[in-house]
Amino acid sequence: MKRVDLAYNRFFQGLGGIPKYKPSRKYSGWTYPSKAGWKANTDGKNGTLTLNDLGLTIKMRGQAKFWGTPTTLTITYKPNINAWYASITVKTETPDPKYGSESNLAYEKIVAYDLGTETAITAFNGSEFEEIANQRFSKTLEPKAKAAGKEKRRKQAPNFKKGIKASKRWKKANKKEYQLKRKVGLARRDWQHKVTSDLSSRYDIGVTEKLNTKGMTRKAKKGSQRKKQKAGLNKAILDVGFGTLNKMLTYKIELKGGIVLQLPTRQLKPSQRCPECGKVHKSWAELSNRYHVCDACEFEFDRDKTSTMVMFNAANGKQPGYGIDLDKRGFSSSTSKASKHTGSMKQLGKMKRQKSRSKDGSADTPSWP
């Protein structure tokens, strides 16, 4: 009943879809709804887990980002990898990030980054460019996963409606395919964490464009003659993980008190605008156009690097043809819901000047409104 209540609460809050009935075979495990019957002997780093009713003591390894008071424990079994997992729910108070005068950050380290399929991340900090290569995880293991999928074709697959059970050979082939796909997912997630942790540790402010990943990866329209090309592009975007990279960078920069500025793509047009003169070239929108040459000021540069330059200039209010008031142009920041003081780089500069005065002793450290 608790799970049903949780599912419907998520639905009414708009966080999930309509709860559907799931058979018991879809969930192999059990839950301890209270602290009785188990105990977590840890302070958040390694330790042991004791299950009193089973008389088991299991070693725990790893370190939690935040730790508090354990409340519930869920034990689940994943047959595809033949492993048991213990998931502990912890009641904790996440420290609120400190901004402005309350923060230790100088807000001087700014990076504009662009996500792509040729190069996964192209970053620009005002003086230097940094390119992070696309690892192409799916392409590396895709042939093996396809071969494993073909092995299931001549084996008896399960059909629960007709009461047909899967053969042992089908289960073996299915497990092999699952493990290969899981390996791709784990490798991608590990790479995403490493890349975003490195960038967020070096910069206080991140600047990027608003991306609608769901819209970008839609299927080609019915009757389109470029279905294969669109399917390939969708696959490449999902392989890099645009949405996940953006979310990771946002919460990691926020966690230390930094902010992420999200510039409106349709108004700014970073991939079509010249960073030197501000002229918009519609021909630059074609993905096949990887090198941009401006016919107005003769500026020429790589497509992805040009986009990061435009975003960096716009965030600093120095982009020709765009203006400096980001609020009026549909700008939003990662902290705009919680804080109203991060409206533009102009306000941020004002706060930095106030902080510098307070350090000299000429003025008190101001508090943000």
C-alpha positions, 0 to 999 in steps of 0.5 A, a space after each residue: 500500500 505504501 508503494 501504491 500511495 507513493 506512486 499516486 503521489 508522484 503522479 498527482 505532483 506531475 513527477 510520473 505517469 499513471 501507476 500501472 499494475 505490475 506482476 510479482 515477477 517484475 519485482 523480486 525482493 522485499 522491503 523493511 518499512 521501518 528500522 526493525 529487523 535490520 541495522 546499518 553499521 556505518 557512518 556513510 563510508 563502508 561498514 556492514 549491514 545486518 539483517 536480523 531475521 536472516 542472521 546475515 551480516 553483509 559488508 558495505 563498500 563505497 561512500 555516500 555523498 550525504 548521510 543521515 538517519 536510515 529509515 527504510 531498507 529494500 532488498 531486490 534481486 536482479 536475475 539478469 546479472 544474478 545479484 542481490 542489491 540493498 537500497 537504504 533510504 536515509 533521512 538527511 538535511 542537504 546543505 543549501 549552497 551559499 551564493 554571493 557574499 555568503 559564498 567563498 567563490 570569486 565568480 571569476 572562473 567562467 566557462 561556456 560549453 557546447 554539447 555535440 556528437 562530433 566532439 562531446 563537449 567543447 568548452 571556452 573560458 575566454 582565452 582557451 578552448 577545451 575539447 572532450 572527445 565523444 567516446 562512442 560507447 554504443 558503437 564500440 559494443 554494438 556489434 557484440 550486442 547485436 550478435 547476442 540478440 540474434 542468438 535468441 531468435 531460434 530459441 524459445 522465448 517466454 510468452 506469459 499470456 500463453 503460459 510458455 516458459 523461456 528455454 534455458 538457451 534463451 535465458 542464457 542468450 538474453 543474459 549475455 545481451 543484457 550484460 553487454 548493454 549494461 556494460 555500455 550504460 555503466 561505462 557511459 555513466 562513469 565517463 559522464 561523472 568524471 568529465 562533469 566533476 572535472 569541469 565543475 571543480 575548475 569553474 564557478 559559472 557555467 554557460 550553455 544553451 537551453 536544449 530540448 533533448 526530447 524534441 531533438 531525438 524525435 523520430 522523423 516525420 512520416 513520409 520523410 526521406 531521411 529516416 535513417 539519417 535522423 535515426 543515426 543522429 538520435 542515436 548519437 545524441 543519446 549515446 553522448 547523453 546531452 540531458 544527463 551531462 547538463 543535469 550533472 554539470 548543473 547540480 555539481 556547480 550548484 553544490 559548491 555555490 556556483 550557477 549555470 546560465 542557460 541562454 535561449 537558443 532561438 533568440 541567441 542562435 549560437 550556431 548561426 551567429 558570428 561572435 565578432 560582428 553578430 551577423 546571423 547566417 542561416 546557412 550555418 544551421 546545417 549540421 554538415 557545415 562544420 567550419 564557419 566563414 563570415 562574409 561580413 567581417 571575414 571571421 572564420 572558425 570551427 562550428 562548435 568553438 564559434 558557438 561557445 564564443 557566442 555564448 561566452 560573449 552573451 553571458 558577459 554582455 559583449 556579444 554584438 547584435 544581441 544586447 546585454 539584458 539577459 532577463 528580457 531575452 528569456 535567460 534563466 539560471 539554475 538558481 532562478 527558482 530559489 534565488 532572484 539575484 542571479 538575473 544577469 552577469 551585470 548583477 553578478 559583477 555588482 556583487 563581486 565589486 561589493 565583496 571586494 570592498 568588504 574585504 578591504 574594510 571599506 564596506 560591510 559584506 552585503 546580504 543578497 535580497 
